[in-house]
Amino acid sequence: MERTSSIRRKTIARQHKTEVMIAGEQLRLRLHDGKLIKDRRYHLRTYPNCFVAQELIDWLVSHKEALDRATAVCLMQHLMDHDIVHHVCDKRPEFKDAKLLYRFRKDDGTFPFNTEVKIFMRGQRLYENLVADKNSILQLREEHGVSYQRSFPGYQLIDWLLQNGEVENRRQGVDLSRALQEHGIIQHVTKKHDFFDSGLLYQFCINFRRRRRLSELLNEREQENDGASIQEENNLDSPFFLRKDPIQEHNSAFQSIGPSKDIKQITGGRRSSLNSLQLHSGGFQTLGQLSSNSVVRCNPKSVLKRHVTCQELLAPGAPFIKKVLTVIGDALGWGIVVRGRAPCYVQAVDPGSPAAAAGVKIRQFVCQVHGRCVLYLDYKTVTRLVMTGPRVVVLEVMEQLE
């Protein structure tokens, strides 16, 4: 079961990567058509095929690809994180809404053509050829009384690959088809079978020809994380219950600090970093190395009253206010627990911690860490940014207006 869940998570992640590459390529071609990508001079040097970040943000907002400039920056940062675009001198890992020059990696030959990218490109080419074929094997077919659009039997795909010189034998055809399946490009119509050279029906998971809106990338990321949420919460890396430092004899507690009268206490743990909590699927247990009086208890239920999307937070006139908080960590950490994904939110705060002193409260949504937009990231990525950064953490958060 764990292996199946792991394979599914990898497939979802690869499908998202594929969507990012398609959307990035479509955007690149549109920017070339609009003459935003061109040779530019800066400090007596010419940079070919690049664009000005500020001009691109203007374009994204005016073409309604983003609600506002902050969202547009997050979208472009998402493309940077997937190695689609980069700063022309590779000096800036973050995308800034400024008069800085960036370039698509496909325009300067630095795009990383790893195995995943090669399989994606081959899958795209096969899809285009199959769609364009007058006698295409992509047809309306039926399996167990259910009809499936643009489906094909496994053996017919192998036949087609052989007839068109894509593979030398049926074994190679099966290997190629299974690689396409593993990378989320094709799938069994009911997702119950691996690829076989048989009469089982398969479909392309991706319509390569459909025009993507950049905002879909963020939605896809949310769906990707939601799809893995159950497994994620059963994972030992999930930050939901405190563990006590065996060296530390005194007891401390996290509390939900906020306007609500419903204060939850999480006992038995030393205050530590954002990633100091763990959740076990079988209930809450003490860790093996802990003493008998260091029982760990926590209510893993989200403190949010309802799910809030990134679009809601960024919508004009939304009932949220932004705050910039500076949290100066001490020897024990910062005293904050984050949870969730796109957006992350504050699940718990140690009342005597630097986070509480800085004004961090539960139900605040984390928008930026050290000036970097993290609104569309999951808690693990946000945790990593904080843990690998300086002790002084600058957070931009959004909280609901009372």
C-alpha positions as CSV (number, residue, x, y, z in Angstrom):
1,M,0.0,0.0,0.0
2,E,2.8,2.4,0.9
3,R,4.6,1.6,-2.4
4,T,1.4,2.3,-4.3
5,S,0.9,5.6,-2.5
6,S,4.6,6.5,-3.1
7,I,4.3,5.8,-6.8
8,R,1.1,7.8,-7.0
9,R,2.7,10.8,-5.3
10,K,5.6,10.6,-7.8
11,T,3.2,10.4,-10.7
12,I,1.3,13.4,-9.5
13,A,4.5,15.4,-9.0
14,R,5.7,14.4,-12.5
15,Q,2.3,15.4,-14.0
16,H,2.6,18.8,-12.3
17,K,6.2,19.2,-13.7
18,T,4.8,18.4,-17.1
19,E,2.1,21.0,-16.8
20,V,4.7,23.6,-15.7
21,M,6.9,22.8,-18.8
22,I,3.9,23.1,-21.1
23,A,2.7,26.4,-19.6
24,G,6.2,27.8,-19.6
25,E,6.8,26.9,-23.2
26,Q,3.4,28.4,-24.2
27,L,4.3,31.6,-22.3
28,R,7.7,31.8,-24.0
29,L,6.2,31.6,-27.5
30,R,3.6,34.2,-26.6
31,L,6.3,36.6,-25.3
32,H,8.3,36.1,-28.4
33,D,5.3,36.9,-30.5
34,G,4.6,40.0,-28.4
35,K,8.3,41.1,-28.7
36,L,8.8,41.2,-25.0
37,I,11.7,38.8,-25.5
38,K,14.5,40.4,-27.4
39,D,18.2,41.3,-27.3
40,R,18.9,44.0,-24.6
41,R,21.9,46.0,-23.6
42,Y,22.9,46.6,-20.0
43,H,26.3,48.1,-18.9
44,L,27.7,48.0,-22.4
45,R,26.9,44.3,-22.7
46,T,24.2,42.7,-24.9
47,Y,22.0,40.0,-23.5
48,P,20.2,38.1,-26.2
49,N,16.6,36.8,-26.0
50,C,15.8,38.2,-22.6
51,F,13.0,40.1,-20.9
52,V,12.6,42.8,-18.2
53,A,10.9,41.4,-15.2
54,Q,8.9,44.6,-14.5
55,E,7.6,44.6,-18.1
56,L,6.6,41.0,-17.9
57,I,4.7,41.6,-14.7
58,D,2.8,44.4,-16.4
59,W,2.0,42.0,-19.3
60,L,0.8,39.2,-17.0
61,V,-1.5,41.5,-15.1
62,S,-2.8,43.3,-18.2
63,H,-3.5,39.9,-20.0
64,K,-5.3,38.7,-16.8
65,E,-2.8,35.8,-16.3
66,A,-2.5,37.1,-12.7
67,L,-4.8,38.9,-10.3
68,D,-2.1,41.3,-9.3
69,R,1.6,41.9,-9.3
70,A,2.3,39.8,-6.2
71,T,0.6,36.8,-7.8
72,A,2.5,37.4,-11.1
73,V,5.8,37.3,-9.2
74,C,4.7,34.1,-7.5
75,L,3.9,32.6,-10.9
76,M,7.3,33.5,-12.3
77,Q,9.0,32.2,-9.2
78,H,7.2,28.9,-9.8
79,L,8.8,28.8,-13.3
80,M,12.2,29.7,-11.8
81,D,11.9,26.9,-9.2
82,H,11.3,24.4,-12.1
83,D,14.3,25.7,-14.1
84,I,12.1,27.2,-16.9
85,V,13.5,30.8,-16.5
86,H,16.6,32.2,-14.8
87,H,18.4,35.5,-14.2
88,V,20.7,36.3,-17.1
89,C,23.7,36.2,-14.9
90,D,22.3,33.5,-12.5
91,K,23.0,35.9,-9.6
92,R,19.4,36.0,-8.4
93,P,17.6,32.9,-7.3
94,E,14.4,34.9,-6.8
95,F,12.2,36.6,-9.3
96,K,11.9,40.3,-8.5
97,D,9.4,42.9,-9.8
98,A,12.2,45.2,-10.9
99,K,14.2,46.3,-14.0
100,L,16.1,43.1,-14.0
101,L,16.8,40.8,-17.0
102,Y,15.7,37.2,-17.0
103,R,15.7,34.6,-19.7
104,F,13.9,31.3,-20.6
105,R,16.5,28.5,-20.4
106,K,15.2,27.2,-23.7
107,D,16.4,30.4,-25.3
108,D,20.0,30.1,-24.2
109,G,20.4,26.3,-24.3
110,T,20.7,25.9,-20.5
111,F,17.5,23.9,-20.1
112,P,18.3,20.7,-18.2
113,F,17.5,17.8,-20.6
114,N,17.4,15.1,-17.9
115,T,15.5,11.8,-18.3
116,E,12.2,13.3,-17.2
117,V,12.4,16.1,-19.7
118,K,13.4,13.7,-22.5
119,I,10.4,11.4,-21.7
120,F,8.1,14.4,-21.6
121,M,9.3,15.7,-25.0
122,R,8.9,12.2,-26.5
123,G,5.5,11.9,-25.1
124,Q,4.5,15.2,-26.5
125,R,5.8,14.3,-29.9
126,L,4.0,10.9,-29.9
127,Y,0.7,12.7,-28.8
128,E,1.0,15.2,-31.6
129,N,1.7,12.5,-34.2
130,L,-1.2,10.3,-32.9
131,V,-3.7,13.2,-33.0
132,A,-2.6,14.2,-36.5
133,D,-2.8,10.7,-37.9
134,K,-5.8,10.3,-40.2
135,N,-6.4,6.7,-38.9
136,S,-5.6,7.6,-35.3
137,I,-5.8,4.9,-32.8
138,L,-7.2,7.5,-30.3
139,Q,-10.9,6.7,-30.5
140,L,-14.0,6.4,-28.4
141,R,-13.9,2.9,-26.9
142,E,-15.6,0.9,-24.3
143,E,-14.3,-1.2,-21.4
144,H,-16.6,-3.0,-18.9
145,G,-19.6,-1.1,-20.2
146,V,-18.0,2.4,-19.8
147,S,-17.0,4.5,-22.8
148,Y,-13.7,6.4,-22.8
149,Q,-12.8,9.2,-25.2
150,R,-9.5,9.1,-27.1
151,S,-8.5,5.7,-25.7
152,F,-6.4,3.0,-27.2
153,P,-5.6,-0.7,-26.5
154,G,-2.1,-1.3,-25.4
155,Y,-1.3,-3.7,-28.3
156,Q,-2.4,-1.1,-30.8
157,L,0.0,1.5,-29.4
158,I,2.8,-1.0,-29.7
159,D,1.8,-1.7,-33.3
160,W,1.8,2.0,-34.1
161,L,5.2,2.5,-32.5
162,L,6.6,-0.3,-34.6
163,Q,5.0,0.9,-37.8
164,N,6.3,4.4,-37.3
165,G,9.9,3.4,-36.4
166,E,9.6,4.6,-32.8
167,V,10.9,1.3,-31.4
168,E,12.6,-1.7,-32.9
169,N,10.6,-4.5,-31.2
170,R,7.6,-5.0,-28.9
171,R,9.7,-5.2,-25.8
172,Q,11.1,-1.7,-26.4
173,G,7.5,-0.6,-27.1
174,V,6.3,-1.9,-23.7
175,D,9.3,-0.3,-21.9
176,L,8.6,3.1,-23.6
177,S,4.9,2.9,-22.8
178,R,5.6,2.1,-19.1
179,A,8.0,5.0,-18.9
180,L,5.3,7.2,-20.2
181,Q,2.9,5.8,-17.6
182,E,5.4,6.3,-14.8
183,H,5.8,9.9,-15.8
184,G,2.1,10.6,-15.8
185,I,1.8,11.0,-19.6
186,I,-0.5,7.9,-20.2
187,Q,-2.6,5.9,-17.8
188,H,-5.0,2.9,-17.7
189,V,-8.5,4.3,-18.1
190,T,-9.5,3.2,-14.6
191,K,-5.9,3.6,-13.2
192,K,-6.0,0.0,-12.1
193,H,-3.3,-1.6,-14.3
194,D,0.3,-1.0,-15.4
195,F,0.9,-1.0,-19.1
196,F,0.6,-4.3,-20.9
197,D,0.8,-5.3,-24.6
198,S,-2.8,-6.4,-24.5
199,G,-6.4,-5.2,-25.1
200,L,-6.6,-3.1,-21.9
201,L,-7.5,0.5,-22.7
202,Y,-5.2,3.5,-22.0
203,Q,-5.4,7.2,-22.4
204,F,-3.1,10.2,-22.5
205,C,-3.5,12.0,-19.2
206,I,-2.4,15.3,-20.8
207,N,-3.8,17.3,-23.6
208,F,-0.6,18.9,-24.9
209,R,-2.5,21.2,-27.3
210,R,-4.7,22.8,-24.7
211,R,-3.7,26.4,-23.9
212,R,-2.7,26.7,-20.2
213,R,-3.4,29.7,-18.0
214,L,-0.5,30.4,-15.7
215,S,-2.8,30.5,-12.7
216,E,-3.5,26.8,-13.4
217,L,0.0,26.0,-12.3
218,L,-0.8,27.1,-8.8
219,N,-4.1,25.3,-8.7
220,E,-2.3,22.1,-10.0
221,R,0.1,22.5,-7.1
222,E,-2.7,22.7,-4.6
223,Q,-4.3,19.6,-6.1
224,E,-1.0,17.8,-6.0
225,N,-0.6,18.5,-2.3
226,D,-4.2,17.8,-1.6
227,G,-3.9,14.4,-3.3
228,A,-1.1,13.5,-1.0
229,S,-2.5,15.0,2.1
230,I,-3.7,11.7,3.7
231,Q,-0.3,10.0,3.2
232,E,1.5,13.2,4.2
233,E,-0.2,13.3,7.6
234,N,0.8,9.8,8.3
235,N,4.4,10.6,7.5
236,L,6.9,11.0,10.3
237,D,8.0,14.3,8.8
238,S,4.6,15.8,9.3
239,P,4.9,18.5,11.9
240,F,2.0,17.9,14.2
241,F,3.2,16.5,17.5
242,L,5.8,17.8,19.9
243,R,8.6,15.7,21.2
244,K,10.4,16.4,24.4
245,D,14.2,16.8,24.4
246,P,15.4,14.0,26.6
247,I,18.1,16.3,28.1
248,Q,15.5,18.8,29.1
249,E,13.7,17.9,32.4
250,H,11.2,20.8,32.6
251,N,7.9,20.7,30.7
252,S,6.8,23.3,28.2
253,A,3.6,23.7,26.2
254,F,2.5,25.1,22.9
255,Q,-0.8,26.9,22.9
256,S,-3.0,28.2,20.1
257,I,-2.6,31.9,20.5
258,G,-5.3,33.9,18.9
259,P,-8.6,35.8,19.4
260,S,-10.5,32.5,19.9
261,K,-11.4,31.5,23.5
262,D,-10.8,27.9,22.5
263,I,-7.2,27.5,23.5
264,K,-5.6,24.1,22.8
265,Q,-2.5,23.0,24.7
266,I,0.1,20.6,23.4
267,T,2.2,19.3,26.3
268,G,5.4,17.4,26.7
269,G,7.7,19.1,24.2
270,R,10.5,21.5,24.1
271,R,10.0,24.5,21.9
272,S,11.9,24.1,18.7
273,S,11.7,24.9,15.1
274,L,8.8,24.9,12.6
275,N,9.3,21.2,12.0
276,S,9.3,20.0,15.6
277,L,6.1,18.1,15.4
278,Q,5.2,14.7,14.2
279,L,1.9,12.8,13.6
280,H,1.4,9.1,13.8
281,S,-1.5,7.4,11.9
282,G,-2.3,5.1,14.8
283,G,-2.8,7.8,17.4
284,F,-0.5,9.8,19.6
285,Q,2.3,7.9,21.2
286,T,5.5,8.6,23.1
287,L,8.7,8.3,21.2
288,G,10.8,5.3,22.1
289,Q,13.6,7.3,23.7
290,L,11.4,9.5,25.8
291,S,10.9,9.0,29.5
292,S,7.5,7.9,30.9
293,N,6.6,11.3,32.1
294,S,7.2,12.9,28.7
295,V,3.9,11.8,27.1
296,V,3.2,13.7,23.9
297,R,-0.3,14.8,23.2
298,C,-1.6,17.0,20.4
299,N,-4.9,17.6,18.6
300,P,-3.9,17.4,14.9
301,K,-7.1,19.0,13.8
302,S,-6.6,22.2,11.8
303,V,-7.2,25.4,13.7
304,L,-8.7,26.9,10.5
305,K,-12.4,27.4,10.6
306,R,-12.5,26.7,6.9
307,H,-10.2,26.1,4.0
308,V,-8.9,29.4,2.4
309,T,-7.4,29.4,-1.1
310,C,-4.6,31.6,-2.3
311,Q,-7.0,33.3,-4.7
312,E,-9.2,34.3,-1.8
313,L,-6.3,35.8,0.1
314,L,-5.2,37.9,-3.0
315,A,-8.6,38.9,-4.2
316,P,-9.2,42.7,-4.2
317,G,-11.1,43.8,-1.1
318,A,-10.5,40.5,0.6
319,P,-11.0,40.8,4.5
320,F,-7.3,40.1,5.2
321,I,-4.5,42.4,6.4
322,K,-0.8,42.0,5.7
323,K,1.8,42.2,8.5
324,V,5.5,42.0,8.4
325,L,6.9,40.3,11.5
326,T,10.5,39.9,12.6
327,V,11.1,36.8,14.7
328,I,14.5,36.6,16.4
329,G,15.1,32.9,17.3
330,D,16.7,31.9,20.6
331,A,18.6,28.7,21.6
332,L,15.4,26.7,21.4
333,G,14.2,27.9,18.0
334,W,11.3,30.2,17.0
335,G,8.3,28.6,18.8
336,I,6.0,28.4,15.8
337,V,4.3,25.4,14.1
338,V,3.2,25.8,10.5
339,R,0.9,23.4,8.7
340,G,-0.9,23.1,5.4
341,R,-0.1,23.8,1.8
342,A,-0.8,26.6,-0.6
343,P,-1.2,28.5,1.6
344,C,0.6,27.5,4.8
345,Y,-0.8,28.8,8.0
346,V,0.2,29.0,11.7
347,Q,-1.1,26.0,13.6
348,A,0.4,26.7,17.0
349,V,2.6,29.2,18.8
350,D,4.6,28.8,22.1
351,P,3.2,31.6,24.3
352,G,6.7,32.4,25.7
353,S,8.5,32.2,22.4
354,P,10.1,34.7,20.1
355,A,7.3,34.1,17.6
356,A,4.7,35.1,20.2
357,A,6.7,38.1,21.2
358,A,6.9,39.2,17.5
359,G,3.1,39.0,17.1
360,V,2.7,35.6,15.4
361,K,-0.7,34.1,15.9
362,I,-2.6,31.1,14.9
363,R,-4.6,31.2,11.7
364,Q,-2.2,33.7,10.1
365,F,-1.2,32.7,6.6
366,V,2.5,32.8,5.6
367,C,3.0,34.8,2.5
368,Q,6.7,35.6,2.4
369,V,9.9,34.4,4.1
370,H,12.9,36.8,3.9
371,G,11.1,38.6,1.0
372,R,10.5,35.4,-1.0
373,C,6.9,34.5,-1.9
374,V,5.9,31.2,-0.3
375,L,2.2,31.5,-0.6
376,Y,1.9,28.6,-3.0
377,L,4.4,26.3,-1.3
378,D,3.8,23.5,1.2
379,Y,4.9,23.6,4.9
380,K,7.9,21.3,4.3
381,T,9.4,23.8,1.8
382,V,8.6,26.8,4.0
383,T,10.2,24.9,7.0
384,R,13.3,24.3,5.0
385,L,13.6,27.9,4.0
386,V,13.5,29.0,7.7
387,M,15.7,26.2,9.0
388,T,18.5,26.9,6.4
389,G,18.3,30.6,6.8
390,P,19.5,33.1,9.5
391,R,18.2,33.1,13.1
392,V,16.4,36.3,12.4
393,V,13.3,35.4,10.3
394,V,11.3,38.0,8.5
395,L,7.8,36.8,7.8
396,E,5.0,38.5,5.9
397,V,1.7,37.1,7.1
398,M,-1.9,37.7,6.4
399,E,-4.6,37.5,9.0
400,Q,-8.4,37.9,8.8
401,L,-9.9,41.2,9.8
402,E,-12.1,41.0,12.8
